[in-house]
């Protein structure tokens, strides 16, 4: 593999990108058409201004998201800004009669544009915040996702804070980069870092050794259950830093950032790493980001925005729990950290560690392509660390005990919880938040809907009147439109109602809830029932004594391509918080592949099987897909302009389901539609290029309606 900016041999398992993408840094001209090379003249908007003596031409990435303007533009550097106008700095230029922001990509002696060049208006800051490595990566990400360079830069470079930039600059930390770690039970490896927790994995010590030697191993890591993944991640970072290179860790949320930050603090010398989260506030986040840019910090841990952090001499990228939907970027061009970090690892010749308690089909694709190798413990070690999982079918008979019936718990689950509560906490995972998020007629079971907007009705408490989840209207006088009955029954029970039922079933036991409204950080070792929605489970100090995974049909029954994979991920993340050999009861049909994978604690085989099935059906990640969302006319126009690959298959368009109140009749009431375009992985680059060119054509003729283009969207249904 090569380290250049793309190429047909970029990354096996990822789509190929062109070596010189259109609009890449180095292209010039006000109109975008290459002209005869010409020395920059002295002409400018202000006659008194004269260009710099050396390298008077600046190539500027203007902050404009219009696809047909997605290229650099040439400007003249005035003599008075010669020293300040350095590559990577922020500038202000006049574009189409307006002052706009931009980044100076490079300076050149001549321009390929035949007309007069305008002068830079000013240098906003001489701090070179856009490094060449991040600029090249941003160009590559924009082309891969059919987006624009400006949109990617908004994700990659945080807004400026002048006061923070003016603060004194501390000197970078000199070697030694990590404190020696002494462990009597572990064989010493290269450098000052020992294998430690990585001894549980047969290939773990060799993986750390490769990082310490400055090599670039790529691994898909299936972590053992328990809290040890943070220490293992910190040890891998320490090995990388001892090899003289930097490290970047991306996790799903702020709670994981705090855990990894604590592990890095214990593992590394002071000042070697920073944590980047939105909770820091703009000023502090920018201060820490500058510490990375200036070389003071050698390692970074953060959420998805940190995937573009300007780590110098990058030697390792880590992505934890890559299947979490929180990693999906909601802003154009919607890049996923998995692909961005893989591209960074390839470009920098760095190691890569994509880990989690489960293995996603996307990670399995990387392994199958040969770009990465599986890094997991042997089966004997897995059996000693995993909990004891039992499944109970949805139609299982409830216990005869009235409390068990009230709590909707099968006898096995009720007894497991009762025994475990004798000496510690028990985790209860409920897929839905709220009290009763779905109700229906108590007689004919017709779903209860709002008369005003047809939204679903819910209950906020046992004594509350039904209300609409879309418009918030109270429906206290609701009657079934089919049979006229006025009483309702629960269709889906949420976490709050479950906590209420468990409180009655286990009198005297504290019941705590963790969800979107209030997420618990940790729970103590005392007896308690912790009711949580998926992803909000707090770790227990000494591990949970048992876990109950309720209402599995809600997760498995979602109309989503990734329903089984996502259900297994949520189950295993919760079960990993239980003590080794502790009981885990899952309420789901035992013959389902996801349930069997949980019982055997074998996510790798499940991912490989799922990938094979998707390849046979032609679904991602075995194929590449683009989602086009917009009005029917706009989608038809875009498809007509796009020169799609010959093999491209267009699915749809079909109406997009409404996720809120139905709009009133009028101009804004037009329904959105979505079309899917499917190609093989080999044609993924051609698909992205065709859609980007079509977007540019529509942008140039100022089309009134926009089409949202997403490459490999997380949800297809």
Phi and psi in degrees as a GROMACS rama.xvg file:
@    title "Ramachandran Plot"
@    xaxis  label "Phi"
@    yaxis  label "Psi"
@TYPE xy
-108.805  166.892  UNK-2
-107.797  10.5677  UNK-3
-76.2641  179.237  UNK-4
-81.1903  58.0314  UNK-5
123.852  -143.544  UNK-6
109.72  160.604  UNK-7
-72.3674  -12.87  UNK-8
-106.232  33.7964  UNK-9
-57.8864  -74.0853  UNK-10
-142.338  118.134  UNK-11
-59.5381  133.709  UNK-12
96.8931  -18.5642  UNK-13
-112.311  159.564  UNK-14
-72.2619  154.474  UNK-15
-82.8685  151.285  UNK-16
-123.79  155.359  UNK-17
-70.366  151.586  UNK-18
-69.5981  -34.7786  UNK-19
-128.375  84.1755  UNK-20
-65.5714  149.723  UNK-21
-60.7738  132.518  UNK-22
82.1975  11.3483  UNK-23
-71.7856  159.115  UNK-24
-54.2949  129.415  UNK-25
118.927  -22.4012  UNK-26
-84.7452  146.464  UNK-27
-141.365  176.997  UNK-28
111.659  135.475  UNK-29
-64.7799  -34.2491  UNK-30
-97.4864  -7.10292  UNK-31
88.2063  -13.8111  UNK-32
-86.649  128.988  UNK-33
-66.4385  132.132  UNK-34
-117.742  -177.904  UNK-35
-69.5213  131.587  UNK-36
-54.536  137.692  UNK-37
-146.364  139.207  UNK-38
-68.411  142.497  UNK-39
-68.4649  131.259  UNK-40
-86.6435  -176.777  UNK-41
-94.1769  3.63731  UNK-42
-69.1652  145.505  UNK-43
-165.325  174.965  UNK-44
-64.8158  -36.1531  UNK-45
-108.837  119.025  UNK-46
-60.7797  -28.7766  UNK-47
-74.7437  -17.7991  UNK-48
-80.2367  143.946  UNK-49
-128.714  148.57  UNK-50
-73.0588  160.808  UNK-51
-61.6776  151.392  UNK-52
-68.649  -38.7531  UNK-53
-116.969  140.31  UNK-54
46.441  64.2705  UNK-55
-78.2871  -10.9572  UNK-56
-97.6361  129.814  UNK-57
-112.959  130.257  UNK-58
-96.7397  120.124  UNK-59
-113.928  132.092  UNK-60
-91.352  103.937  UNK-61
-79.0143  141.741  UNK-62
-77.7286  73.1156  UNK-63
-133.347  127.168  UNK-64
-92.8487  5.98601  UNK-65
-68.915  125.327  UNK-66
-58.1749  -35.285  UNK-67
-76.4251  -5.54052  UNK-68
-110.808  20.576  UNK-69
-83.9305  72.4927  UNK-70
-162.213  161.576  UNK-71
-73.9388  155.842  UNK-72
-125.238  145.165  UNK-73
-90.4633  137.468  UNK-74
-136.667  162.488  UNK-75
-92.3938  140.815  UNK-76
-93.1823  116.539  UNK-77
-67.6917  153.085  UNK-78
-59.125  -35.4887  UNK-79
-70.602  -15.3036  UNK-80
-107.795  12.5843  UNK-81
-57.9475  -45.8653  UNK-82
-75.5821  -31.3603  UNK-83
-80.7333  -29.2486  UNK-84
-80.5676  81.4469  UNK-85
-104.34  150.331  UNK-86
-56.3133  131.658  UNK-87
99.0909  -7.59427  UNK-88
-84.2001  164.725  UNK-89
-88.776  138.913  UNK-90
-136.2  168.167  UNK-91
-121.836  132.117  UNK-92
-134.293  161.783  UNK-93
-94.7246  121.79  UNK-94
-134.167  121.225  UNK-95
53.9155  38.2454  UNK-96
83.0189  2.47373  UNK-97
-125.432  152.858  UNK-98
-84.5447  124.075  UNK-99
-131.849  159.58  UNK-100
-82.9088  163.331  UNK-101
-170.826  176.839  UNK-102
-121.512  138.197  UNK-103
-83.5849  114.066  UNK-104
-82.8219  -44.5948  UNK-105
-163.351  164.605  UNK-106
-116.366  145.13  UNK-107
-137.499  163.403  UNK-108
-81.5716  -30.1937  UNK-109
-135.829  163.89  UNK-110
-117.896  148.863  UNK-111
-89.5535  7.26912  UNK-112
-96.152  135.381  UNK-113
-81.0189  -25.8338  UNK-114
-84.4417  -175.796  UNK-115
-72.9052  144.356  UNK-116
-103.906  140.569  UNK-117
-81.4109  157.663  UNK-118
-85.5346  153.101  UNK-119
-60.3142  138  UNK-120
-75.4846  -46.356  UNK-121
-167.655  162.085  UNK-122
-97.8553  112.911  UNK-123
-63.9299  -41.6707  UNK-124
-155.348  135.935  UNK-125
-84.1406  2.29344  UNK-126
-69.7891  123.855  UNK-127
-80.0285  81.4473  UNK-128
-81.6231  -18.4002  UNK-129
-106.82  102.366  UNK-130
-76.5337  156.123  UNK-131
-57.8576  -35.8228  UNK-132
-66.5597  -43.1981  UNK-133
-71.1256  -36.1349  UNK-134
-63.0776  -44.8014  UNK-135
-65.5353  -38.9156  UNK-136
-64.2319  -42.5787  UNK-137
-61.7728  -40.6675  UNK-138
-62.1236  -40.8672  UNK-139
-68.8384  -41.0736  UNK-140
-66.1421  -40.5118  UNK-141
-60.9158  -42.6957  UNK-142
-71.1438  -35.8752  UNK-143
-65.636  -36.7158  UNK-144
-103.443  16.7412  UNK-145
55.4834  39.0917  UNK-146
-114.366  -166.32  UNK-147
-112.998  153.186  UNK-148
-60.0957  -40.1768  UNK-149
-63.4841  -39.7095  UNK-150
-64.1396  -39.6959  UNK-151
-68.2681  -38.8044  UNK-152
-64.2685  -30.9143  UNK-153
-64.2812  -30.1734  UNK-154
-81.36  -30.2502  UNK-155
-86.817  -36.069  UNK-156
-115.522  119.865  UNK-157
-71.3061  160.485  UNK-158
-60.5498  151.362  UNK-159
-78.8927  144.562  UNK-160
-126.696  105.751  UNK-161
-60.2666  -39.5348  UNK-162
-63.14  -38.9323  UNK-163
-68.55  -39.9185  UNK-164
-63.3105  -31.0899  UNK-165
-80.3992  -8.14845  UNK-166
-65.8786  152.021  UNK-167
-57.1402  141.815  UNK-168
-93.8087  122.405  UNK-169
-79.7587  152.086  UNK-170
-71.9098  144.308  UNK-171
-59.7365  148.395  UNK-172
-69.3105  130.832  UNK-173
-89.9231  167.506  UNK-174
-67.3802  156.214  UNK-175
-72.965  142.348  UNK-176
-82.9964  -17.063  UNK-177
-142.952  151.367  UNK-178
-77.9061  139.558  UNK-179
-58.8801  140.869  UNK-180
-115.637  121.545  UNK-181
-108.353  123.58  UNK-182
-137.257  124.183  UNK-183
-72.0234  -23.8252  UNK-184
-97.236  10.3665  UNK-185
-129.441  138.25  UNK-186
-68.7911  140.955  UNK-187
-75.8985  143.827  UNK-188
-116.558  -169.546  UNK-189
-60.1426  146.15  UNK-190
76.6807  -150.308  UNK-191
-104.888  4.24144  UNK-192
-106.832  132  UNK-193
-95.7228  166.021  UNK-194
-64.8717  -40.5061  UNK-195
56.2901  -126.731  UNK-196
-64.939  -18.3961  UNK-197
-71.9266  -8.09041  UNK-198
-66.1677  -19.7266  UNK-199
-70.7856  -11.5203  UNK-200
-114.004  124.789  UNK-201
-52.6326  -38.8303  UNK-202
-93.3484  3.49627  UNK-203
-61.5218  -52.7783  UNK-204
-59.5306  -38.7359  UNK-205
-68.9284  -32.5782  UNK-206
-63.558  -46.5008  UNK-207
-64.7258  -38.6701  UNK-208
-61.5223  -39.1806  UNK-209
-65.0862  -40.4612  UNK-210
-64.9104  -41.9461  UNK-211
-66.2285  -27.7573  UNK-212
-87.5485  2.32437  UNK-213
83.2138  12.1666  UNK-214
-86.7845  -178.411  UNK-215
-128.184  72.6992  UNK-216
-75.9808  143.545  UNK-217
-117.366  126.009  UNK-218
-139.031  143.86  UNK-219
-103.544  112.076  UNK-220
-100.509  120.327  UNK-221
-100.063  101.267  UNK-222
-76.671  148.666  UNK-223
-68.2493  148.598  UNK-224
-62.5666  149.68  UNK-225
117.464  178.206  UNK-226
-83.6268  4.16602  UNK-227
-69.4952  -9.18404  UNK-228
-66.734  -29.8977  UNK-229
-68.8391  -42.1243  UNK-230
-65.4928  -38.112  UNK-231
-64.9768  -40.8718  UNK-232
-63.4839  -44.3933  UNK-233
-63.074  -37.0783  UNK-234
-67.0562  -36.8864  UNK-235
-66.1794  -38.6269  UNK-236
-65.393  -41.9437  UNK-237
-61.0805  -41.2344  UNK-238
-63.2894  -39.1097  UNK-239
-65.9704  -45.2687  UNK-240
-65.107  -35.1309  UNK-241
-69.293  -20.9148  UNK-242
-82.857  0.863724  UNK-243
88.9022  15.1974  UNK-244
-126.198  169.384  UNK-245
-95.3733  170.79  UNK-246
-140.043  150.772  UNK-247
-137.27  124.73  UNK-248
-119.752  129.37  UNK-249
-118.809  125.476  UNK-250
-124.254  176.357  UNK-251
-78.9473  -42.1857  UNK-252
-144.641  176.836  UNK-253
-64.4251  -29.9828  UNK-254
-65.8717  -41.846  UNK-255
-67.2906  -35.1409  UNK-256
-59.934  -43.8795  UNK-257
-62.9757  -39.1124  UNK-258
-67.7096  -44.607  UNK-259
-68.3747  -36.7189  UNK-260
-59.9443  -42.6269  UNK-261
-64.2985  -40.2693  UNK-262
-66.8468  -39.0406  UNK-263
-67.6145  -37.0883  UNK-264
-61.6156  -38.8079  UNK-265
-74.08  -24.9359  UNK-266
-94.4743  -35.7032  UNK-267
-106.512  164.4  UNK-268
-68.0671  158.077  UNK-269
-64.7779  138.631  UNK-270
84.4286  4.94685  UNK-271
-86.5683  -15.7921  UNK-272
-138.773  162.02  UNK-273
-135.727  155.802  UNK-274
-111.509  132.092  UNK-275
-116.817  113.98  UNK-276
-139.383  159.221  UNK-277
-67.3052  -26.102  UNK-278
-66.3125  -15.9614  UNK-279
-67.8601  -25.8994  UNK-280
93.4406  154.611  UNK-281
-58.9324  -42.2379  UNK-282
-68.1961  -49.6719  UNK-283
-67.2824  -37.6639  UNK-284
-62.9255  -41.873  UNK-285
-67.1444  -36.4044  UNK-286
-61.3432  -44.7227  UNK-287
-70.2861  -36.9044  UNK-288
-61.9109  -40.3494  UNK-289
-65.0132  -33.5171  UNK-290
-61.8407  -36.3414  UNK-291
-70.8842  -45.4561  UNK-292
-59.7651  -40.2709  UNK-293
-84.7016  0.901431  UNK-294
86.2048  5.65347  UNK-295
-71.0978  -41.5077  UNK-296
-103.168  135.252  UNK-297
-102.247  -13.9185  UNK-298
-133.706  146.767  UNK-299
-132.905  136.877  UNK-300
-127.237  133.912  UNK-301
-169.349  -178.579  UNK-302
-83.6453  -169.25  UNK-303
-56.4242  -30.0792  UNK-304
-63.3519  -21.6885  UNK-305
-75.3077  -5.42945  UNK-306
-64.6273  -19.0998  UNK-307
-101.848  9.62848  UNK-308
-56.2728  135.176  UNK-309
-80.2002  62.8925  UNK-310
-70.8967  127.822  UNK-311
-76.579  139.949  UNK-312
48.2817  59.8981  UNK-313
-62.2795  127.326  UNK-314
-118.012  -13.924  UNK-315
-155.45  133.465  UNK-316
-118.21  137.541  UNK-317
-127.431  131.735  UNK-318
-125.784  118.586  UNK-319
-100.589  133.646  UNK-320
56.8427  61.6116  UNK-321
-67.8835  -13.6933  UNK-322
-83.0553  -8.55513  UNK-323
-64.9071  129.805  UNK-324
-69.5374  -11.281  UNK-325
-65.4015  -24.6865  UNK-326
-68.6398  -19.8817  UNK-327
-67.5441  121.604  UNK-328
-75.3258  124.044  UNK-329
-82.6118  -5.48552  UNK-330
-108.963  147.167  UNK-331
-58.8554  142.083  UNK-332
-92.0258  25.4361  UNK-333
63.0255  49.3821  UNK-334
-75.0567  148.888  UNK-335
-101.395  136.147  UNK-336
-56.3141  -29.0771  UNK-337
-59.6355  -47.7043  UNK-338
-72.5736  -40.0409  UNK-339
-63.9451  -44.8949  UNK-340
-68.7164  -34.7919  UNK-341
-64.6174  -41.131  UNK-342
-63.9943  -41.5235  UNK-343
-63.6855  -42.3549  UNK-344
-61.5564  -41.0291  UNK-345
-67.5529  -45.9798  UNK-346
-64.8068  -37.9996  UNK-347
-91.6276  -4.33866  UNK-348
63.8238  40.2116  UNK-349
-103.81  162.277  UNK-350
-76.5789  160.589  UNK-351
-139.231  137.864  UNK-352
-134.309  103.754  UNK-353
-103.663  108.284  UNK-354
-126.923  169.875  UNK-355
168.39  171.869  UNK-356
-73.4074  -20.87  UNK-357
-119.055  174.847  UNK-358
-121.082  125.365  UNK-359
-82.5822  162.96  UNK-360
-66.1899  -30.6089  UNK-361
-66.1695  -41.186  UNK-362
-67.2766  -38.3845  UNK-363
-62.2585  -32.9792  UNK-364
-63.8769  -40.0091  UNK-365
-64.0786  -38.6701  UNK-366
-68.277  -43.785  UNK-367
-62.9947  -34.1769  UNK-368
-72.9367  -15.8873  UNK-369
93.3055  -2.96764  UNK-370
-71.2366  -29.6425  UNK-371
-134.41  164.716  UNK-372
-123.084  151.526  UNK-373
-71.1033  134.548  UNK-374
-123.545  101.424  UNK-375
-146.029  163.848  UNK-376
-80.5631  160.151  UNK-377
-74.5897  165.308  UNK-378
-62.9622  -34.9425  UNK-379
-62.9684  -41.7122  UNK-380
-70.8789  -36.3415  UNK-381
-61.2608  -42.2189  UNK-382
-64.0658  -32.8116  UNK-383
-76.4755  -23.9362  UNK-384
-97.4857  -23.8446  UNK-385
-79.8673  156.473  UNK-386
-78.008  170.136  UNK-387
-93.0523  111.843  UNK-388
-99.9008  131.371  UNK-389
-127.694  145.124  UNK-390
-111.299  150.144  UNK-391
-130.431  121.571  UNK-392
-60.2754  156.04  UNK-393
-62.2739  -26.4998  UNK-394
-98.3541  17.0974  UNK-395
-63.0968  144.742  UNK-396
-70.2067  132.649  UNK-397
-74.6398  160.856  UNK-398
-65.8786  154.611  UNK-399
-71.5695  -20.7154  UNK-400
-62.1388  132.257  UNK-401
-62.5892  -35.4663  UNK-402
-65.1263  -38.1453  UNK-403
-66.2263  -38.9671  UNK-404
-66.3739  -39.1442  UNK-405
-63.5296  -36.956  UNK-406
-85.5816  2.9376  UNK-407
58.2799  34.6493  UNK-408
-106.453  130.471  UNK-409
-61.858  160.637  UNK-410
-57.6409  -41.1278  UNK-411
-61.9652  -44.7739  UNK-412
-68.3151  -40.4996  UNK-413
-62.5401  -44.8736  UNK-414
-68.3359  -38.9318  UNK-415
-62.4516  -41.5543  UNK-416
-67.5586  -41.0799  UNK-417
-62.864  -43.2213  UNK-418
-69.4391  -41.4832  UNK-419
-67.6922  -30.9624  UNK-420
-70.5061  -8.04881  UNK-421
-67.9011  -26.3074  UNK-422
-140.653  21.6544  UNK-423
172.08  -177.988  UNK-424
-80.1558  157.002  UNK-425
-126.324  132.922  UNK-426
-95.0373  134.024  UNK-427
-124.018  115.247  UNK-428
-97.6658  126.681  UNK-429
-122.807  126.144  UNK-430
-66.7672  -24.8991  UNK-431
-113.346  141.209  UNK-432
-88.9794  173.498  UNK-433
88.2169  -167.632  UNK-434
-95.8254  -72.8763  UNK-435
-129.648  92.7042  UNK-436
-72.4072  -12.7356  UNK-437
-142.745  129.296  UNK-438
-128.951  162.66  UNK-439
-146.379  170.729  UNK-440
-61.5318  134.066  UNK-441
-70.0348  -14.6766  UNK-442
-102.661  -57.3517  UNK-443
-102.394  -3.5786  UNK-444
64.2912  26.6073  UNK-445
-71.1739  129.78  UNK-446
-55.7054  134.916  UNK-447
-82.7149  124.659  UNK-448
-130.649  155.517  UNK-449
-70.1141  137.106  UNK-450
-72.4014  -23.8306  UNK-451
-82.6797  -45.6957  UNK-452
-125.415  0.504332  UNK-453
65.8524  21.3028  UNK-454
-78.3181  162.637  UNK-455
-72.021  141.651  UNK-456
-92.0612  148.644  UNK-457
-139.576  170.476  UNK-458
-119.946  132.398  UNK-459
-89.238  -21.1442  UNK-460
-162.83  176.683  UNK-461
-69.9254  -22.6599  UNK-462
-109.063  4.54365  UNK-463
-89.3266  155.304  UNK-464
-80.6885  153.226  UNK-465
-59.2331  144.978  UNK-466
-136.437  159.189  UNK-467
-87.3079  130.856  UNK-468
-74.8961  -13.011  UNK-469
-94.3638  -54.9216  UNK-470
-105.536  -8.41062  UNK-471
79.159  4.51507  UNK-472
-69.0076  137.349  UNK-473
-78.608  131.695  UNK-474
-116.796  61.1007  UNK-475
-69.0593  -23.5442  UNK-476
-106.366  29.3143  UNK-477
-64.5023  137.114  UNK-478
-131.225  144.016  UNK-479
-62.9083  127.193  UNK-480
-70.9285  -14.2042  UNK-481
-91.0092  -48.275  UNK-482
-119.639  -6.53923  UNK-483
81.4844  0.292373  UNK-484
-69.2873  148.135  UNK-485
-110.347  -8.86776  UNK-486
-91.4582  151.005  UNK-487
-121.538  161.214  UNK-488
-130.415  156.96  UNK-489
-77.3439  132.081  UNK-490
-94.5215  -44.4005  UNK-491
-130.027  133.882  UNK-492
-103.259  131.307  UNK-493
-91.4912  -177.821  UNK-494
-65.5597  -38.1463  UNK-495
-66.8421  -42.3148  UNK-496
-66.317  -39.372  UNK-497
-61.4375  -42.7727  UNK-498
-61.9186  -38.2624  UNK-499
-64.8763  -43.3675  UNK-500
-66.6473  -40.5501  UNK-501
-67.3853  -33.1979  UNK-502
-62.4125  -35.613  UNK-503
-75.4372  -32.793  UNK-504
-74.5995  -30.5478  UNK-505
-123.894  75.3196  UNK-506
-62.3381  140.224  UNK-507
87.4968  -7.65789  UNK-508
-97.647  125.246  UNK-509
-61.41  137.375  UNK-510
-117.133  122.406  UNK-511
-118.733  146.075  UNK-512
-118.202  148.413  UNK-513
-139.261  121.932  UNK-514
-163.601  -159.691  UNK-515
-62.8842  -38.4382  UNK-516
-69.3594  -37.6494  UNK-517
-152.8  113.863  UNK-518
-100.774  124.25  UNK-519
-74.0882  137.494  UNK-520
-77.6778  -47.117  UNK-521
-152.509  162.669  UNK-522
-126.924  151.329  UNK-523
-81.6215  -176.312  UNK-524
-81.8269  -3.91309  UNK-525
-73.6752  160.009  UNK-526
-66.0136  133.353  UNK-527
-170.415  153.827  UNK-528
-102.224  121.75  UNK-529
-110.699  108.483  UNK-530
-97.4148  121.667  UNK-531
-136.733  150.344  UNK-532
-85.9101  159.075  UNK-533
-58.4045  133.612  UNK-534
92.8671  -14.7866  UNK-535
-108.236  12.1803  UNK-536
-67.9079  121.1  UNK-537
-82.1193  142.411  UNK-538
-70.8715  149.02  UNK-539
-96.9556  148.033  UNK-540
-57.2678  -41.255  UNK-541
-116.92  19.1612  UNK-542
85.2874  148.709  UNK-543
-73.2733  147.894  UNK-544
-79.6778  -24.1541  UNK-545
-163.08  164.718  UNK-546
-141.238  138.864  UNK-547
-116.47  119.399  UNK-548
-104.752  97.7431  UNK-549
-91.9349  161.419  UNK-550
51.6864  50.9093  UNK-551
-60.9609  -25.8942  UNK-552
-64.3392  -26.9216  UNK-553
-65.5614  -41.7969  UNK-554
-75.3655  -46.2846  UNK-555
-71.9572  -23.5262  UNK-556
-89.5185  5.38931  UNK-557
-68.6289  141.002  UNK-558
-78.6887  69.5217  UNK-559
-139.744  139.733  UNK-560
-58.8524  -34.1829  UNK-561
-98.1211  18.7802  UNK-562
-59.8499  -48.9503  UNK-563
-64.9119  -45.2043  UNK-564
-62.4393  -43.7788  UNK-565
-68.8513  -37.1777  UNK-566
-63.0618  -46.1245  UNK-567
-61.1889  -40.1919  UNK-568
-62.1339  -44.2664  UNK-569
-67.9665  -38.8705  UNK-570
-64.3582  -46.8959  UNK-571
-69.8173  -34.2444  UNK-572
-62.1979  -39.6438  UNK-573
-72.4136  -43.9074  UNK-574
-66.3509  -24.908  UNK-575
-68.2733  -14.1856  UNK-576
-85.6126  -4.98656  UNK-577
-88.5835  148.016  UNK-578
-57.2309  150.924  UNK-579
-54.0604  134.106  UNK-580
69.2453  7.10596  UNK-581
-72.7537  152.476  UNK-582
-75.7095  137.52  UNK-583
-128.489  122.379  UNK-584
-110.42  123.351  UNK-585
-113.497  128.744  UNK-586
-90.912  88.6031  UNK-587
-162.746  162.889  UNK-588
-69.002  126.29  UNK-589
-68.8147  -17.6553  UNK-590
-82.646  -8.35471  UNK-591
-71.709  141.085  UNK-592
-57.6878  -38.3135  UNK-593
-64.8929  -38.1312  UNK-594
-67.0826  -43.303  UNK-595
-63.4185  -38.2994  UNK-596
-64.7875  -35.9161  UNK-597
-68.9909  -43.4923  UNK-598
-61.2646  -42.6595  UNK-599
-84.7054  -9.91398  UNK-600
52.6185  58.1019  UNK-601
-133.929  72.1764  UNK-602
-72.0292  -23.0153  UNK-603
-66.7016  -47.8821  UNK-604
-61.8809  -39.2381  UNK-605
-62.7692  -43.6925  UNK-606
-64.8657  -39.5334  UNK-607
-65.57  -40.0295  UNK-608
-66.7227  -42.7522  UNK-609
-63.4153  -39.8683  UNK-610
-64.4494  -40.7464  UNK-611
-63.4413  -39.8925  UNK-612
-67.3313  -38.2992  UNK-613
-70.172  -33.7573  UNK-614
-64.3359  -40.236  UNK-615
-66.4164  -34.5087  UNK-616
-89.6965  -9.69036  UNK-617
78.1498  37.9851  UNK-618
-112.914  156.323  UNK-619
-61.1745  151.325  UNK-620
-86.3618  5.12859  UNK-621
-69.6262  -21.931  UNK-622
-130.475  167.758  UNK-623
-104.968  139.398  UNK-624
-134.681  147.172  UNK-625
-122.505  135.33  UNK-626
-104.626  126.299  UNK-627
-114.277  117.395  UNK-628
-122.14  127.99  UNK-629
174.863  -166.14  UNK-630
-71.2607  155.338  UNK-631
-55.7955  -41.1534  UNK-632
-66.5058  -40.5131  UNK-633
-66.8316  -38.7504  UNK-634
-66.2811  -43.1  UNK-635
-61.679  -40.069  UNK-636
-65.2933  -42.7411  UNK-637
-64.0712  -44.5778  UNK-638
-65.0293  -32.9211  UNK-639
-69.5673  -33.848  UNK-640
-80.3557  -24.0082  UNK-641
-79.4724  130.614  UNK-642
-91.7985  78.1095  UNK-643
-69.6442  154.375  UNK-644
-57.6638  150.869  UNK-645
-57.8856  -33.0522  UNK-646
-81.1031  -5.5456  UNK-647
-60.4772  136.484  UNK-648
-117.939  121.174  UNK-649
-95.3267  122.49  UNK-650
-108.077  119.946  UNK-651
99.2719  -155.446  UNK-652
-79.208  157.662  UNK-653
-131.812  155.46  UNK-654
-61.7032  142.775  UNK-655
-85.5013  126.905  UNK-656
-59.4861  138.283  UNK-657
-73.8565  130.233  UNK-658
-102.272  8.92656  UNK-659
-155.612  -162.296  UNK-660
-59.3474  142.272  UNK-661
-70.01  126.663  UNK-662
-65.2442  152.034  UNK-663
-72.9002  162.076  UNK-664
-62.7449  140.82  UNK-665
148.235  -164.048  UNK-666
-66.4419  -31.7504  UNK-667
-89.5793  3.57437  UNK-668
-89.402  1.38826  UNK-669
-65.7064  130.15  UNK-670
-71.8124  144.435  UNK-671
-85.3153  146.354  UNK-672
-124.093  163.542  UNK-673
-136.649  134.729  UNK-674
-119.098  146.164  UNK-675
-113.118  134.702  UNK-676
-115.711  122.539  UNK-677
-116.147  134.831  UNK-678
-139.991  171.519  UNK-679
-72.8314  166.328  UNK-680
-63.0835  -34.2469  UNK-681
-64.6181  -27.227  UNK-682
-97.0842  10.634  UNK-683
-62.2749  -40.8168  UNK-684
-63.4806  -43.3057  UNK-685
-64.1629  -36.7677  UNK-686
-64.4525  -47.4155  UNK-687
-62.1899  -41.5593  UNK-688
-65.0143  -41.9736  UNK-689
-63.4101  -43.1848  UNK-690
-68.2515  -37.0599  UNK-691
-66.4413  -42.0179  UNK-692
-63.5263  -40.4387  UNK-693
-65.0181  -38.8547  UNK-694
-62.7726  -37.1631  UNK-695
-65.6067  -38.4847  UNK-696
-63.4026  -45.7086  UNK-697
-66.6596  -36.3334  UNK-698
-67.2646  -39.1975  UNK-699
-65.436  -34.1885  UNK-700
-93.9647  13.3601  UNK-701
56.4072  54.5177  UNK-702
-61.3961  138.186  UNK-703
-70.4573  -32.4326  UNK-704
-111.036  143.455  UNK-705
-102.26  157.187  UNK-706
-121.526  128.317  UNK-707
-83.2393  119.586  UNK-708
-110.083  122.333  UNK-709
-125.817  125.749  UNK-710
-91.4057  128.133  UNK-711
50.1381  61.1445  UNK-712
-65.1502  153.249  UNK-713
-65.9675  -37.5497  UNK-714
-116.583  128.979  UNK-715
-103.427  -19.6577  UNK-716
